Amino acid sequence: MLLNISNVQHFSLGDGPGIRTTIFFKGCPLRCPWCHNPETISPQPAQLFYKATGKREVRGMSVECEALLPELLADRDYFAESGGGVTLSGGEVMLQSEGAAQLASLLCREGISVYVDTAGYVPYANFERMNPYTDTYLYDFKTASETLMRTVIGGDLSRITDNLRRLLADGKSVRIRIPLIPGFNTDDESVDGICRALGGMGIGAVDLLPFHRLGSGKYEAMGLTYAYAATQPLRGEPLDALRRRFERDFTVRVEQ
Amino acid sequence: MSLTQALREEILAVPEGVYAPHCFKFRAIREEPDAAPQRIRANMIRALFSEPKPRILPHDLIAGNTHCLFALEEEAYLAYAERIVNMLGRRKFKTNADHYAPDYRVILSKGVPGLIDDVDRSLERHAHDGKRVETLKDMRITLEGFSAMIAHYADAADALAADPAYDGERLAFIRGNCRALVSGAPRHFAEALQLVWFCHTAFRMEGRSAMALARIDQYLWPFYKKDVEDGILTRSRAVELLENVFIKIVNDTVNICVGGTSPDGSCDVNELSYCVVEAVKNCRVPGPNLSARIMPGTPDDFLLKCLESIGTGLGYPALMNDEVNLAGLMRYGYAREDVYNYSMVGCIENFITGKQPPWVDSRFNTPLYLDYVFNNGVSQTCGSFGLALGEAESITTMDQFMKNFEAQLAWGVSEHCLDIHSRTDMLSQEAVNEPFLSCFCHDCIGRGLDINNGGSLYPSVHGAAVMGIGTVADSLAAVEKVVFTDHDATLAELRDALNANFEGYEALRDKLLAAPKYGNGDDFADKYAVWFLNYISGCFSRRRTRDGGPYYVLMAANISNISAGASDNATPDGRLRGESLSDAASPTHGRDHLGATVALRSVSKPDYTKSAGGTVVNQKFSPSAFEGDHLRALAALVRVYFKNGGQELQMNATSREVLVDAMEHPEKYGDLVVRVSGFSAYYVTLGRDVQYDILSRTQQE
């Protein structure tokens, strides 16, 4: 089955445990204005031109699952030694759940762990397709506010929370990841809301992903304006304060 | 401020006067003006050690530095002294002067008096052989000077007792250690460390650089263990003492080796190994060039400790694959226990500790020989000549191209060795003796022979640093792809493009750039790196140094890849004329873009047991790679890379943002240390081109 992907990234740290190879899928149903992978949002190939280096890139290709496999298996020694594997990310992997499930099944047959990074904004049927082959979901939880979800990101919060509940009910391993975006979800009210919502579902641990603007170069290369270009990276005391707040309710890990 | 940091300021404060070791040497010349030059040299070394007044620093715990060699005499006198002293001859790096690793176990077991006894016993044995007697007397003279130097340090500690700038306890500590060393062998850790540091200081006073401390966690281990068992030493005190030594390394690259493998196959890491890494990490200075010998049994937490140190931005230790280095050195027929006791000198050069003359190496500019293939033996940029094997038009297959390149390389190796021999021959092996250094090399004392004149157990080695494995592999892959597979250009057209530096041939250059590149897991390019090391090591394996030793191949050329590239013609990989060659054993900068696992998969393909001198593979990582759980992933990366036959890994943990900012605001980054192919340096002291070089190394996230 054909996959529509942006690129394959070897030696990914932070997309799950150990040394992982991450496949970035194309296409996303949401529109987070801080997104650091703007080239993966559209299913169409993205044209990037970096002025400083004069380098051009096209991000977007169709590839057969079987054709992708050798490149993924080449790092298996590294996966085995580090407890790593393959992570499917994006974009929204779950939009291509049939292809992703086929790829994941091939990897499972080879004994390679598959993590799926998702924002959860798809019908649950897509998850049911992926569940048998998914070791763990890295499940983005950006806000507990229906209004913010609808107005800023462009989605229906209940679908995301429902899917999360069902994954937990189905006994899937889920790791919650919260992007910390200044001006969006780092105020007390937003954080309290997130903590309440997750706590209510029995979530015990969360990963915090502090905002950074390393993606700004890609916006420029695509001829787009990055709404967060002037926003300072979240670090130091403001980040520590947020970490402490989350630590009241959860086991916290900060991914830099 | 910590004791160590305070000491750093004291060691960096340059004394009044002019640094003038020759001034002290000169004082000895008139003693025996008509003696043989070897004796005069021995007398000069004795004077160099025993005449200057030691300068103990207020925060010294382990004393010894070269501040004592600053002289206040008049300029004209100093110039005269220097001229006379230099006329007596002097060895340099190219003629086996430094880059040496003593086997400190020997002097630690018997002390200076014991070493003098050894000389005396050898004198009796060789009484019938006048030459050896003189050689041994020369050695004895320098050891006497060395012993006097230690005694003077004890006296200096006494004399400072009333000085309010000094701490009485520390002075008493130094005095006690020095007195013990004058009369016998060291009994405790501090005495042992003090003796090693005095030896090293003496080598520095003689003008040697890159003298290694070698396997410090091994030879100091019995002292450490006993003192800790006896309750007179703690781990933190040992770290403090080590810091007191390492912080004094200034303007020098002193290799310090930890870890390794015992001849019985077990791992040599002990508690002191951790202390050494800790001390180097705490010092945060570029001088102590730490190397960790890693083997399969190396404990995970030791590897993590090493990675933590690297992750501070220090870049140390360099990680060495013991299995590969041992196998590489075993090829040369050294005794097994000597191979297992190897250490590194200079940046990463493998050395049989204490049993061979000082290390020498030279650079071999490989891509130059591609120029010869294309241009019938005439370099377009260097004005030099290779073999005239015909014009590019006469080469019609990849096989013919390779045969031509092989012939050029074989010829080049032979010319290279001729050049090296001519340098060695300029120096009479007998005339410029090294009586003090000889006392630290087995079995100069026993044989009564100088280290460079038959005294050492093994003959000298010469390291041929072959440059540009990435440039060469990429170039050959591009020729195969563009000329002989896709037929997008003829070899003659490619030659014209190279000689025009691609001006007017931009489309062809794009095709060359698009060809497979070394470092991306693709055998199409990687096979040429494998071929290159096999072939070039074969060429050098047929050569011998003047005293019958081997030529090692190594792939570590400091920053010579920049200067060599500056004089090389454009190459078929799309590299423009004058651009740097690929660095050390790494793929070409920026072309190994698929990530560290893929790059290292490629880089582990060549058979590095044929690169016995050592290699450097630079990989830059973001600091976040050294945080939290990521550290274990990095450890796994190293393990797999070594299991697959990689030889060396130098990791850099500085973020791009920091490097860029440091270029704009050097004043803010005075202590930022980065590694440059085998040694560390203060980043802001490097030239712009080197800074860009570091920046352009693929950043692996």
Interface residues (C-beta under 8 A of the other chain):
Chain A: Q9 H10 F11 S12 L13 G14 P17 G18 I19 T21 A74 D75 D77 Y78 E81 S82 G83 G84 R253 Q256
Chain B: G521 L594 G595 A596 T597 V598 R601 S624 A625 E627 G628 D629 H630 R632 A633 A635 A636 L637 R639 V640 K643 N644 Q700 E701
